[in-house]
C-alpha cells in the first residue's frame, strides 16, 4: 500500500489526545465544569486513552514500513 | 432548547480534524493518475480498511441521529436493524455475492447488471441510483447544517458551504481512496467520540439493571407492557403490543430479508468499498469484517437514546426539547453530548458528529461519480474516449455532484417531507432490486426482459401498496393513501414500510420469473460464466487459515448476532 492510513490516523489521535490532556490538566481545579461528566476529569482521562490508541497506530504503521515486502 | 456554548479548545479539536482530512487528500494526490486510481482505488485496498469503510459509508447522519432517536422512541427493538437486518445480509453478500461482483471485474453495480442482463436494466438502475445518491448526500448536508444551527447557532449557509468545500477538496484530491481512508478515520473518531458518552450515561442512570427498571416505567406510562423498551422479541407476537407497531413476520421478512438484503447486497454505495479491495479474498472478507463492529453499534448508538428517554421521564420532561407535545427524539444524541461532555470532550463529540455526516456525504458522492462517469456518460453520452478524458469527467462530476447535493440540501429546507419522501423512494427502488439480483445470480434462465419488467412491476407494486394503505393517525399524502380508497391501516409507519417492501419484492420476484420463462434467453452459458452461481467455479478456501475463510467468518458473525438476539430477547 502506498500510504499507510494508520500513520496519519495515529498522529491525529496523538494530537487530539495531547490537546485533551493539556486542557484537562489546565481545568482540573474547575469542579463546576466537571459536574457535567459526573465529577470525572473526562478530558484528562479520555485524552490519555486517545493518546495511547494513536501512539499504538503509529507504532504499527512504522513497523509495517520498516519491514517492506516481508510477507 | 438551550444552546451549547463552544470554547476555543472545541474549535481547536475541530480544526485539527479538518487539517488531517485535507492532509490525507493531499498525500494521496500524487497516486491519482488513471481512471482506475480515481474511481476504483486501483483495486488496492486491504480487507480491514475496506471493511471499516464499508460500514462507515453507511454511518451517516441518518444512522447516528436516526438510530439514537429510534432507540428513544421504540427502545431496544431498534436493534432489529442490526441483529436481524444488517448482519445476516452482510454475511450473505460476503460469502455468496462478492465472488460475482468482484470476479466479474464490473466497475459498478449497474455494470454488473449490464453484464448479467442487458442495457436497459443497467440504465434503469444507474439513473435511479444516481438520483438517490445526490438526494442522500444533500440530505446529509441539510441535516448537519440544521443541527448545528439549532445546537450551536451556526449560520446554516456557512455550515453547508464548509462541509461541501471540505468533501469536495478531499475527493477531488484523492478520489475513492481518499474517501475510503477518511471513512476509516471517521469510523474511529465516531467510536472514540461517542463511547465515553455511553459510559458516563450508563454510570449516571446506575447501570443496565437500573436503566431497565426506569424504562419499564416509561413503557407502562406509554400504555405498553413493562419490558417493551428493553426486550427485542418478547412483545412482537402482535403489532399492537409494542411501540414500534410491528409483528415478528414483518420484522423477519420485511426488514430482515427484503429491506436489509436489498440495501447491503445491491446498494453501490457500500458495495463499491468491497469492489476496491485488493483481492477476491479481501473483497469477500470486507462485509464480514464490517459486520463485527456493526454488531456492536447498538451499544454505541441506540443506548444513548435509551438513556436520554429515561432521563427525560426522570426529569418530568425537562431533558429532551418538546415538539407538538412530543419529545423531539431526533435531539437525543445532541442533547446527550451537551449534557455529559464538558468543553474539550464536547469538541471531540461534535467532531465525531461532523465526521459521520461527512462520511455519509462523501460515500454518496464517490458512488455517484463512478456511476455517472462509467454507466451514464461512457455508455450513453460519449463512449470510446481515452482514460484521461474519463478521469477529467470524474473530476468535473465531483464538482457537479456536490453542487447538486447543495441544491438538494436547499430543496430540503423548502419541503419538510423530503426526508419521508426519500425513505419511500429507497423502499420503492431497493426492495425489488434484490429479487432481480437473486434471480440473476442463482437462476441462469432469467432474462434481460424479465429483469427489467420485473423491476418496473416491483416498483409499481410498491407504489400501489403505498397508495392504498395508511398508518394509523397519518394524513393522506406522503404517508400513503393517495390512490383514494384505504384498503388497510397499519399500526405504524414502520409496519407499512416493511409491508411495502414485502409486496415490491414478491411482485418483482414473480414477474421476473414469469416474463423470463415467456422470453428467450439471449446470453449463453459461456457469457454468464462468473456471473451466475452454477456456472462459476467454486472458490476453494481450505488452504487459507480459518480467520481468512469467508464461510468461517460468516458463521462467527451470525453466531454473534444470534447470541445478542437471545440476550435481549
Boltz contact constraints between the chains, C-beta under 6 A:
constraints:
  - contact:
      token1: [A, 2]
      token2: [B, 31]
      max_distance: 6.0
  - contact:
      token1: [A, 3]
      token2: [B, 27]
      max_distance: 6.0
  - contact:
      token1: [A, 5]
      token2: [B, 181]
      max_distance: 6.0
  - contact:
      token1: [A, 5]
      token2: [B, 184]
      max_distance: 6.0
  - contact:
      token1: [A, 8]
      token2: [B, 20]
      max_distance: 6.0
  - contact:
      token1: [A, 8]
      token2: [B, 24]
      max_distance: 6.0
  - contact:
      token1: [A, 9]
      token2: [B, 185]
      max_distance: 6.0
  - contact:
      token1: [A, 12]
      token2: [B, 20]
      max_distance: 6.0
  - contact:
      token1: [A, 15]
      token2: [B, 16]
      max_distance: 6.0
  - contact:
      token1: [A, 20]
      token2: [B, 344]
      max_distance: 6.0
  - contact:
      token1: [A, 23]
      token2: [B, 9]
      max_distance: 6.0
  - contact:
      token1: [A, 23]
      token2: [B, 344]
      max_distance: 6.0
  - contact:
      token1: [A, 33]
      token2: [B, 342]
      max_distance: 6.0
  - contact:
      token1: [A, 34]
      token2: [B, 342]
      max_distance: 6.0
  - contact:
      token1: [A, 36]
      token2: [B, 340]
      max_distance: 6.0
  - contact:
      token1: [A, 36]
      token2: [B, 342]
      max_distance: 6.0
  - contact:
      token1: [A, 37]
      token2: [B, 200]
      max_distance: 6.0
  - contact:
      token1: [A, 37]
      token2: [B, 340]
      max_distance: 6.0
  - contact:
      token1: [A, 37]
      token2: [B, 342]
      max_distance: 6.0
  - contact:
      token1: [A, 38]
      token2: [B, 200]
      max_distance: 6.0
  - contact:
      token1: [A, 38]
      token2: [B, 204]
      max_distance: 6.0
  - contact:
      token1: [A, 42]
      token2: [B, 196]
      max_distance: 6.0
  - contact:
      token1: [A, 42]
      token2: [B, 345]
      max_distance: 6.0
  - contact:
      token1: [A, 43]
      token2: [B, 344]
      max_distance: 6.0
  - contact:
      token1: [A, 43]
      token2: [B, 345]
      max_distance: 6.0
  - contact:
      token1: [A, 46]
      token2: [B, 196]
      max_distance: 6.0
